[in-house]
């Protein structure tokens, strides 16, 4: 009996220690695992918020870049990580985009959107349509009118097939009933270079990417794809103002695995809410020319659902391109 009681006491002590460990999440370093290389908007957003989260959580927050296959490798690694809350990611449209591309090519999905749980939206910058200043269009409507007269002759550049810069233009083409010729490149930088060199006429880019070039006179902005005008380009109208339903954002949100326990997700939600208002985060985002657009999980989830549907519909409309 005494041995039995001693065993029970040991079990109770172990259970108590485990409960305390769970109550103190996080009790060790956490990782923000990214599917993108350093330098892009997703990476810069992660690097802006990581030190703030580290201060709030009281544990190291380590950024790990695992790029490759258009963010598939790193995103799949997050989906397959232990659902303990110690691996999160800053992600964007790839969560809906890559499974949709797998579907049209008849491939088994590398991951699915329902493997991820949203924590918070951190930023949402609308794509901006930039043209080379030598092009004749002074307004977006002039571009549309010309494209209708010359279907398939105007060339637009993108950072690659099915990427954000590709989907943004395809949404514009659908909204305006026009056709253009696609020049896919090896990334956002080469796409920008193609338009700066007038090898392509048009590009949909992040305002932080094309804005400085526009202010220097090297690009001409014709319209933005947000619900409101971009603060750094106040004279550029939205396409909605011009009567076209073509809204598209280059956004970044915090996600973890869908099977992470709700109490741990609650810790992340609280930390993200504090970090999103922190001056250090806001200043870091401003330095790279990106705005902030915080939404907690409950508001972010339906927003993400709607954005994902638009992404999936656009990929299906593009179809199989190789």
Order of alpha helices (4+ residues) and beta strands (2+ residues): alpha-beta-alpha-beta-alpha-beta-alpha-beta-alpha-beta-alpha-beta-alpha-beta-alpha-beta-beta-alpha-alpha-beta-alpha
